[in-house]
Amino acid sequence: MSVRLATAQQMIAYYNAQDADAYVSLMTDDAAEAVYRGVVVRDGKEGVRSGLKVMFAEFPENRAEIVACYALGDYAVLYEKVYRSASSEPFDVMSIYSFEGDKVSRVEFVR
């Protein structure tokens, strides 16, 4: 398994534990989360941290299940099923992780 893929999977483990601090520890300071080829939804490490904390408070049962994963060069791609609660229908997400060195610089979501 590639190091980048292992990092992306570790981020999902931190996401599922609702540990925003550990999640952003794997990101560059100027990292961002964005809609694929679109608007940035969380800007900078602190923006990602605070945005995740708000989301985790709103959806305390939120979790993502990795269905498939791929790595190529400076990218890791995860196909995930995201569950907001035990009673809600999951939705599919393709997450594209871009790296600078050993840290994630951007995550883009295709939904």
N, CA, C and O of each residue as an XYZ file, in Angstrom:
444
protein
N       0.851     -1.182      0.000
C       0.000      0.000      0.000
C       0.893      1.241      0.000
O       1.913      1.285      0.687
N       0.500      2.230     -0.769
C       1.292      3.457     -0.832
C       1.137      4.264      0.460
O       0.137      4.154      1.171
N       2.150      5.068      0.737
C       2.125      5.937      1.917
C       0.973      6.932      1.805
O       0.304      7.219      2.797
N       0.740      7.457      0.612
C      -0.338      8.436      0.438
C      -1.707      7.809      0.678
O      -2.579      8.426      1.290
N      -1.888      6.611      0.206
C      -3.151      5.913      0.435
C      -3.337      5.626      1.920
O      -4.438      5.778      2.450
N      -2.285      5.220      2.581
C      -2.356      4.973      4.033
C      -2.711      6.253      4.781
O      -3.465      6.208      5.753
N      -2.183      7.382      4.347
C      -2.502      8.665      4.991
C      -3.972      9.008      4.799
O      -4.643      9.401      5.753
N      -4.481      8.864      3.579
C      -5.901      9.153      3.317
C      -6.799      8.235      4.151
O      -7.806      8.683      4.701
N      -6.439      6.968      4.243
C      -7.232      6.037      5.054
C      -7.161      6.399      6.530
O      -8.151      6.259      7.249
N      -5.998      6.865      6.990
C      -5.877      7.298      8.383
C      -6.748      8.523      8.636
O      -7.341      8.659      9.706
N      -6.825      9.413      7.649
C      -7.699     10.578      7.800
C      -9.152     10.144      7.973
O      -9.882     10.733      8.771
N      -9.576      9.128      7.237
C     -10.945      8.620      7.389
C     -11.130      8.001      8.773
O     -12.190      8.155      9.379
N     -10.128      7.316      9.270
C     -10.228      6.759     10.624
C     -10.403      7.891     11.646
O     -11.214      7.773     12.565
N      -9.653      8.976     11.491
C      -9.808     10.129     12.390
C     -11.176     10.787     12.184
O     -11.809     11.212     13.150
N     -11.626     10.871     10.946
C     -12.951     11.419     10.627
C     -14.022     10.601     11.340
O     -14.926     11.162     11.959
N     -13.922      9.283     11.254
C     -14.921      8.415     11.889
C     -14.871      8.494     13.412
O     -15.884      8.282     14.078
N     -13.713      8.792     13.958
C     -13.582      8.990     15.403
C     -14.007     10.407     15.802
O     -14.013     10.748     16.985
N     -14.359     11.222     14.817
C     -14.722     12.625     14.989
C     -13.613     13.397     15.703
O     -13.872     14.220     16.581
N     -12.379     13.112     15.306
C     -11.199     13.758     15.868
C     -10.645     14.745     14.831
O      -9.740     14.420     14.062
N     -11.207     15.944     14.833
C     -10.815     16.963     13.857
C      -9.353     17.359     14.015
O      -8.683     17.644     13.023
N      -8.849     17.380     15.238
C      -7.450     17.761     15.467
C      -6.495     16.760     14.827
O      -5.536     17.157     14.165
N      -6.744     15.478     15.014
C      -5.891     14.455     14.417
C      -6.022     14.484     12.895
O      -5.027     14.327     12.187
N      -7.228     14.681     12.392
C      -7.477     14.751     10.944
C      -6.611     15.831     10.308
O      -5.910     15.569      9.331
N      -6.655     17.041     10.856
C      -5.904     18.139     10.241
C      -4.406     18.039     10.497
O      -3.627     18.723      9.833
N      -3.984     17.204     11.441
C      -2.538     17.037     11.672
C      -1.853     16.424     10.453
O      -0.632     16.509     10.322
N      -2.621     15.812      9.568
C      -2.078     15.202      8.356
C      -2.157     16.133      7.147
O      -1.916     15.716      6.014
N      -2.499     17.413      7.403
C      -2.679     18.389      6.325
C      -1.642     19.505      6.411
O      -1.088     19.776      7.476
N      -1.390     20.149      5.266
C      -0.550     21.341      5.245
C      -1.312     22.487      5.909
O      -2.534     22.429      6.048
N      -0.586     23.528      6.316
C      -1.238     24.667      6.971
C      -2.241     25.362      6.064
O      -3.251     25.880      6.540
N      -1.972     25.381      4.761
C      -2.871     26.072      3.829
C      -3.791     25.112      3.076
O      -4.299     25.441      2.004
N      -4.000     23.938      3.638
C      -4.848     22.927      3.012
C      -6.281     23.438      2.849
O      -6.696     24.396      3.502
N      -7.015     22.780      1.970
C      -8.418     23.145      1.751
C      -9.220     21.896      1.430
O      -8.683     20.896      0.952
N     -10.504     21.974      1.701
C     -11.465     20.973      1.241
C     -12.424     21.701      0.318
O     -12.872     22.809      0.614
N     -12.736     21.058     -0.819
C     -13.514     21.746     -1.846
C     -14.396     20.769     -2.598
O     -14.174     19.558     -2.589
N     -15.396     21.327     -3.243
C     -16.177     20.583     -4.217
C     -15.253     20.375     -5.408
O     -14.478     21.272     -5.739
N     -15.311     19.230     -6.056
C     -14.420     18.944     -7.178
C     -14.500     20.047     -8.229
O     -15.572     20.355     -8.750
N     -13.351     20.630     -8.526
C     -13.213     21.706     -9.506
C     -14.130     22.886     -9.214
O     -14.552     23.602    -10.122
N     -14.432     23.078     -7.927
C     -15.370     24.135     -7.577
C     -14.997     24.867     -6.305
O     -13.824     25.002     -5.956
N     -16.009     25.326     -5.635
C     -15.878     26.189     -4.474
C     -15.185     25.476     -3.304
O     -15.417     24.295     -3.049
N     -14.334     26.226     -2.609
C     -13.689     25.741     -1.397
C     -14.714     25.813     -0.268
O     -15.327     26.857     -0.045
N     -14.897     24.706      0.439
C     -15.871     24.681      1.533
C     -15.217     24.844      2.899
O     -15.866     25.271      3.854
N     -13.932     24.504      2.995
C     -13.171     24.693      4.229
C     -11.765     25.116      3.827
O     -11.072     24.381      3.122
N     -11.340     26.300      4.272
C     -10.078     26.876      3.806
C      -9.052     26.916      4.929
O      -9.330     27.427      6.014
N      -7.869     26.378      4.668
C      -6.788     26.359      5.649
C      -7.017     25.290      6.697
O      -8.140     24.831      6.907
N      -5.942     24.903      7.346
C      -6.024     23.853      8.369
C      -7.048     24.221      9.449
O      -7.832     23.376      9.882
N      -7.036     25.487      9.880
C      -7.978     25.901     10.929
C      -9.411     25.931     10.422
O     -10.340     25.629     11.171
N      -9.600     26.293      9.158
C     -10.939     26.258      8.575
C     -11.479     24.848      8.478
O     -12.663     24.611      8.719
N     -10.606     23.903      8.122
C     -11.016     22.493      8.073
C     -11.367     22.014      9.477
O     -12.402     21.380      9.683
N     -10.497     22.321     10.441
C     -10.742     21.891     11.821
C     -12.079     22.414     12.342
O     -12.888     21.643     12.858
N     -12.311     23.715     12.211
C     -13.552     24.293     12.758
C     -14.775     23.800     11.985
O     -15.825     23.563     12.583
N     -14.655     23.644     10.671
C     -15.778     23.140      9.880
C     -16.147     21.716     10.242
O     -17.327     21.374     10.327
N     -15.134     20.883     10.456
C     -15.419     19.499     10.868
C     -16.076     19.457     12.244
O     -17.005     18.682     12.468
N     -15.597     20.283     13.157
C     -16.185     20.283     14.508
C     -17.662     20.676     14.470
O     -18.470     20.112     15.209
N     -18.020     21.635     13.619
C     -19.426     22.029     13.460
C     -20.230     20.856     12.892
O     -21.315     20.542     13.381
N     -19.679     20.208     11.846
C     -20.386     19.090     11.222
C     -20.553     17.925     12.209
O     -21.619     17.313     12.274
N     -19.503     17.622     12.970
C     -19.589     16.523     13.934
C     -20.618     16.818     15.027
O     -21.280     15.902     15.517
N     -20.754     18.077     15.409
C     -21.768     18.447     16.401
C     -23.172     18.279     15.813
O     -24.096     17.858     16.509
N     -23.324     18.609     14.534
C     -24.631     18.488     13.881
C     -24.989     17.030     13.594
O     -26.157     16.648     13.671
N     -23.986     16.219     13.263
C     -24.198     14.812     12.913
C     -23.313     13.925     13.779
O     -22.285     13.439     13.306
N     -23.689     13.702     15.042
C     -22.828     12.945     15.956
C     -22.627     11.475     15.574
O     -21.714     10.832     16.093
N     -23.456     10.930     14.682
C     -23.290      9.547     14.235
C     -22.601      9.465     12.867
O     -22.471      8.381     12.298
N     -22.167     10.597     12.351
C     -21.564     10.662     11.020
C     -20.363      9.721     10.913
O     -19.533      9.649     11.818
N     -20.286      8.994      9.780
C     -19.128      8.140      9.522
C     -19.039      7.858      8.034
O     -20.026      7.959      7.306
N     -17.839      7.502      7.595
C     -17.603      7.166      6.192
C     -17.017      5.765      6.111
O     -16.132      5.400      6.886
N     -17.519      4.994      5.171
C     -17.033      3.639      4.920
C     -16.299      3.655      3.578
O     -16.864      4.066      2.565
N     -15.045      3.208      3.574
C     -14.277      3.169      2.332
C     -14.698      1.938      1.541
O     -14.608      0.813      2.032
N     -15.157      2.160      0.319
C     -15.600      1.087     -0.568
C     -14.445      0.631     -1.459
O     -14.251     -0.566     -1.668
N     -13.683      1.589     -1.980
C     -12.540      1.291     -2.842
C     -11.534      2.427     -2.701
O     -11.898      3.542     -2.327
N     -10.268      2.141     -3.000
C      -9.241      3.170     -2.905
C      -8.153      2.939     -3.940
O      -7.863      1.812     -4.342
N      -7.562      4.055     -4.354
C      -6.549      4.038     -5.401
C      -5.495      5.089     -5.079
O      -5.781      6.088     -4.419
N      -4.282      4.858     -5.549
C      -3.212      5.843     -5.411
C      -2.475      5.936     -6.732
O      -2.259      4.937     -7.418
N      -2.089      7.169     -7.079
C      -1.304      7.396     -8.280
C      -0.497      8.670     -8.055
O      -1.071      9.746     -7.889
N       0.805      8.557     -8.048
C       1.655      9.728     -7.859
C       1.346     10.462     -6.570
O       1.349      9.871     -5.490
N       1.078     11.760     -6.690
C       0.799     12.594     -5.523
C      -0.682     12.642     -5.154
O      -1.138     13.596     -4.524
N      -1.436     11.604     -5.548
C      -2.877     11.584     -5.315
C      -3.319     10.256     -4.713
O      -2.764      9.197     -5.007
N      -4.320     10.347     -3.874
C      -5.039      9.164     -3.388
C      -6.510      9.450     -3.626
O      -6.968     10.577     -3.436
N      -7.251      8.434     -4.039
C      -8.679      8.585     -4.316
C      -9.428      7.523     -3.520
O      -9.106      6.336     -3.583
N     -10.421      7.966     -2.778
C     -11.254      7.049     -2.000
C     -12.693      7.159     -2.477
O     -13.230      8.256     -2.631
N     -13.309      6.005     -2.707
C     -14.754      5.949     -2.955
C     -15.364      5.571     -1.621
O     -15.036      4.529     -1.053
N     -16.255      6.422     -1.116
C     -16.811      6.246      0.226
C     -18.334      6.249      0.203
O     -18.962      6.852     -0.667
N     -18.902      5.565      1.175
C     -20.316      5.701      1.511
C     -20.336      6.460      2.830
O     -19.695      6.056      3.800
N     -21.076      7.561      2.857
C     -21.135      8.401      4.044
C     -22.510      8.260      4.681
O     -23.538      8.355      4.011
N     -22.504      8.033      5.972
C     -23.729      7.875      6.761
C     -23.804      9.033      7.749
O     -22.903      9.214      8.569
N     -24.858      9.805      7.674
C     -25.040     10.913      8.627
C     -25.606     10.413      9.955
O     -25.308     10.964     11.015
N     -26.432      9.355      9.884
C     -27.000      8.761     11.098
C     -27.352      7.310     10.796
O     -27.338      6.885      9.641
N     -27.667      6.560     11.838
C     -28.013      5.149     11.672
C     -29.300      4.987     10.868
O     -29.496      3.960     10.218
N     -30.175      5.984     10.904
C     -31.466      5.861     10.227
C     -31.502      6.521      8.841
O     -32.488      6.370      8.120
N     -30.466      7.233      8.467
C     -30.483      7.920      7.169
C     -29.846      7.060      6.079
O     -29.021      6.189      6.353
N     -30.248      7.324      4.849
C     -29.665      6.640      3.703
C     -28.250      7.173      3.478
O     -28.028      8.381      3.563
N     -27.308      6.303      3.196
C     -25.953      6.789      2.913
C     -25.900      7.464      1.544
O     -26.775      7.253      0.704
N     -24.876      8.270      1.332
C     -24.639      8.850      0.018
C     -23.205      8.549     -0.400
O     -22.326      8.360      0.441
N     -22.983      8.508     -1.705
C     -21.678      8.176     -2.264
C     -20.844      9.431     -2.451
O     -21.352     10.483     -2.836
N     -19.557      9.302     -2.171
C     -18.601     10.387     -2.358
C     -17.318      9.806     -2.924
O     -16.865      8.744     -2.496
N     -16.741     10.496     -3.874
C     -15.395     10.200     -4.342
C     -14.534     11.338     -3.805
O     -14.782     12.502     -4.118
N     -13.527     11.012     -3.002
C     -12.658     12.022     -2.401
C     -11.276     11.921     -3.033
O     -10.678     10.846     -3.075
N     -10.780     13.046     -3.520
C      -9.480     13.092     -4.175
C      -8.530     13.871     -3.266
O      -8.723     15.063     -3.025
N      -7.512     13.188     -2.769
C      -6.533     13.766     -1.854
C      -5.286     14.144     -2.641
O      -4.661     13.286     -3.265
N      -4.920     15.424     -2.617
C      -3.692     15.901     -3.253
C      -2.645     16.118     -2.169
O      -2.954     16.617     -1.087
N      -1.420     15.744     -2.461
C      -0.339     15.807     -1.475
C       0.741     16.799     -1.876
O       1.028     16.994     -3.057
N       1.328     17.417     -0.868
C       2.578     18.160     -0.969
C       3.494     17.503      0.043
O       3.305     17.653      1.251
N       4.484     16.777     -0.445
C       5.337     15.996      0.449
C       4.505     14.900      1.083
O       3.817     14.152      0.388
N       4.567     14.804      2.407
C       3.821     13.754      3.108
C       2.508     14.251      3.709
O       1.855     13.524      4.458
N       2.118     15.485      3.385
C       0.889     16.070      3.932
C      -0.141     16.301      2.833
O       0.207     16.517      1.672
N      -1.400     16.253      3.213
C      -2.501     16.516      2.283
C      -2.661     18.037      2.144
O      -2.772     18.759      3.135
N      -2.669     18.497      0.902
C      -2.819     19.930      0.654
C      -4.240     20.293      0.210
O      -4.652     21.449      0.307
N      -4.975     19.303     -0.272
C      -6.342     19.580     -0.758
C      -7.104     18.270     -0.822
O      -6.563     17.232     -1.204
N      -8.370     18.341     -0.441
C      -9.299     17.218     -0.627
C     -10.458     17.780     -1.431
O     -11.066     18.780     -1.048
N     -10.763     17.128     -2.555
C     -11.893     17.526     -3.384
C     -12.915     16.402     -3.395
O     -12.573     15.224     -3.507
N     -14.174     16.794     -3.276
C     -15.271     15.834     -3.166
C     -16.127     15.824     -4.418
O     -16.578     16.875     -4.875
N     -16.352     14.652     -4.970
C     -17.256     14.459     -6.095
C     -18.482     13.753     -5.535
O     -18.377     12.679     -4.941
N     -19.633     14.361     -5.729
C     -20.879     13.800     -5.190
C     -21.932     13.771     -6.228
O     -23.051     13.332     -5.961
